Amino acid sequence: MKTLVIVTHPSIETSVINKRWVEELKKCPEKYTVHELHKVYPDGNVDVEKEQQLIESHGNLVLQFPVYWFNCPPLLKKWLDDVFAYGWAYGSKGGDKLKNRKAALAVSAGIREEDYQEEGRYRYTLEQILTPFETTFRYCHADYRSFFAYYGAETLEPTGSLLDKSAQDYLQFVDNL
């Protein structure tokens, strides 16, 4: 089955990393469905049933976003709160729609990788910062497969071959879920 990639970037047109990743994913529509939340829900009103059906019609789930204030963009948080509902994603009555579904994250981090170390500037690794997402997937009995990251987007804006390599590495990560 295809992989559903939920892209949440409030200004994808001005993005370098996330925009390039989306362009690369869209080259293979037989493998990936790219679902851009800000384009589908510019008013922030999420159609929960539609989103749940979309997830159910795909094999794997990837959440792609830039790290905002050491978290995800607000629309993705709202989407998670609304879509991963009791009785659908978890709970004693049903709640198994994510069970065993492979799930992962793809994030662009503005900060350099060395700053995301226990001895670094912010004292936490990106893995530690993304723990709530892993915990959410595990709580819903999904098969969490880790994350793909691009570090340093604020200071080391990629161009040319570095950007191409990042996009190719990202697709390889998704293909190997």
C-alpha positions as CSV (number, residue, x, y, z in Angstrom):
1,M,0.0,0.0,0.0
2,K,1.0,3.6,-0.5
3,T,2.5,5.9,2.1
4,L,0.5,8.9,3.3
5,V,2.8,11.9,4.0
6,I,1.0,14.6,6.1
7,V,2.9,17.8,5.3
8,T,2.4,20.7,7.7
9,H,4.3,23.8,6.8
10,P,2.6,27.2,7.0
11,S,4.7,28.7,4.2
12,I,5.7,25.8,2.0
13,E,6.3,28.1,-1.0
14,T,9.2,29.8,0.8
15,S,10.6,26.6,2.3
16,V,13.8,25.1,1.0
17,I,13.9,21.7,2.6
18,N,10.3,20.7,3.0
19,K,9.4,22.1,-0.4
20,R,12.1,20.1,-2.0
21,W,11.0,16.9,-0.2
22,V,7.5,17.5,-1.3
23,E,8.6,18.0,-4.9
24,E,10.5,14.7,-4.8
25,L,7.6,12.8,-3.2
26,K,5.2,14.1,-5.9
27,K,7.4,12.5,-8.6
28,C,6.1,9.1,-7.4
29,P,2.3,9.3,-7.0
30,E,2.1,5.6,-7.2
31,K,4.1,5.2,-4.0
32,Y,3.2,8.4,-2.0
33,T,0.2,10.5,-1.3
34,V,1.3,14.0,-0.3
35,H,-1.4,15.7,1.9
36,E,-0.6,19.3,2.7
37,L,-2.6,20.4,5.7
38,H,-2.2,24.2,5.2
39,K,-3.5,23.9,1.6
40,V,-6.4,21.6,2.5
41,Y,-7.4,23.5,5.8
42,P,-6.3,27.1,5.5
43,D,-9.0,28.0,8.1
44,G,-7.7,25.3,10.5
45,N,-11.1,23.4,10.5
46,V,-10.1,19.7,10.0
47,D,-12.5,17.3,8.5
48,V,-11.9,14.4,10.9
49,E,-13.8,11.7,9.1
50,K,-12.1,12.5,5.8
51,E,-8.7,12.5,7.5
52,Q,-9.4,9.2,9.2
53,Q,-10.5,7.6,5.9
54,L,-7.4,8.9,4.2
55,I,-5.2,7.3,6.8
56,E,-7.1,4.0,6.6
57,S,-6.7,3.9,2.9
58,H,-2.9,3.9,3.2
59,G,-0.3,1.5,4.6
60,N,2.2,3.8,6.2
61,L,2.0,7.2,7.7
62,V,4.7,9.9,7.8
63,L,4.3,13.3,9.5
64,Q,6.6,15.9,7.8
65,F,7.1,19.3,9.4
66,P,9.6,21.9,10.4
67,V,10.5,21.9,14.1
68,Y,8.8,24.9,15.6
69,W,9.7,26.0,19.1
70,F,10.9,22.4,19.7
71,N,7.6,21.0,18.6
72,C,5.4,20.8,15.6
73,P,3.4,23.6,13.9
74,P,0.1,24.3,15.6
75,L,-2.1,22.9,12.8
76,L,-0.4,19.5,13.0
77,K,-1.0,19.5,16.8
78,K,-4.7,20.3,16.2
79,W,-4.8,17.6,13.5
80,L,-3.4,15.0,15.9
81,D,-5.8,16.0,18.7
82,D,-8.8,15.8,16.4
83,V,-8.0,12.9,14.1
84,F,-6.4,10.5,16.6
85,A,-9.7,10.3,18.5
86,Y,-10.8,7.9,21.2
87,G,-12.6,5.0,19.6
88,W,-10.7,5.4,16.4
89,A,-6.9,5.6,17.2
90,Y,-7.1,4.3,20.8
91,G,-9.5,3.2,23.5
92,S,-11.3,0.2,24.9
93,K,-14.1,0.4,22.3
94,G,-12.5,0.0,18.9
95,G,-9.7,2.4,18.7
96,D,-7.3,0.2,16.6
97,K,-7.1,2.0,13.3
98,L,-3.4,2.8,13.8
99,K,-2.5,-0.6,15.2
100,N,0.6,-2.0,13.5
101,R,0.6,0.8,10.9
102,K,4.2,1.9,10.2
103,A,4.6,5.5,11.2
104,A,7.5,7.9,11.1
105,L,8.5,11.6,11.2
106,A,10.4,13.7,8.7
107,V,11.6,17.0,10.2
108,S,13.6,20.0,9.2
109,A,15.4,21.5,12.2
110,G,16.7,25.0,11.9
111,I,19.3,24.4,14.5
112,R,22.6,22.6,13.9
113,E,22.9,18.9,14.9
114,E,25.7,19.6,17.4
115,D,23.3,22.0,19.2
116,Y,20.9,19.1,19.6
117,Q,23.1,17.1,21.9
118,E,23.1,16.6,25.7
119,E,26.3,18.6,25.8
120,G,25.1,21.0,23.2
121,R,23.5,24.4,23.3
122,Y,20.0,23.2,24.0
123,R,20.9,20.1,26.2
124,Y,18.5,17.7,24.4
125,T,18.8,15.6,21.3
126,L,16.2,15.8,18.6
127,E,15.2,12.3,19.5
128,Q,14.4,13.4,23.0
129,I,12.5,16.5,21.7
130,L,10.4,14.2,19.4
131,T,9.6,11.7,22.1
132,P,6.0,12.9,22.5
133,F,5.3,11.9,18.9
134,E,6.9,8.5,19.4
135,T,4.9,8.0,22.6
136,T,1.6,9.0,20.8
137,F,2.2,6.4,18.1
138,R,3.1,3.7,20.6
139,Y,0.0,4.6,22.7
140,C,-2.0,4.0,19.6
141,H,-0.2,0.7,18.9
142,A,1.3,2.0,15.7
143,D,4.7,0.6,14.6
144,Y,6.9,3.7,15.1
145,R,9.9,3.7,12.8
146,S,11.9,6.7,14.0
147,F,12.5,10.0,12.2
148,F,14.4,11.5,9.3
149,A,15.9,14.9,9.9
150,Y,17.7,17.7,8.2
151,Y,19.6,19.9,10.6
152,G,20.8,23.4,10.4
153,A,18.3,24.8,7.9
154,E,18.5,28.3,9.4
155,T,22.3,28.5,9.1
156,L,23.2,26.0,6.5
157,E,20.6,26.5,3.8
158,P,21.2,23.7,1.4
159,T,21.6,24.2,-2.3
160,G,22.4,21.9,-5.3
161,S,23.8,18.5,-4.5
162,L,23.3,18.8,-0.7
163,L,19.6,19.5,-1.3
164,D,19.3,16.7,-3.8
165,K,21.1,14.3,-1.5
166,S,18.7,15.2,1.4
167,A,15.7,14.6,-0.9
168,Q,17.0,11.2,-2.1
169,D,17.9,10.1,1.5
170,Y,14.4,11.1,2.6
171,L,12.8,9.0,0.0
172,Q,15.0,6.1,0.8
173,F,14.0,6.4,4.5
174,V,10.3,6.4,3.6
175,D,10.8,3.4,1.2
176,N,12.5,1.4,4.0
177,L,9.8,1.9,6.6
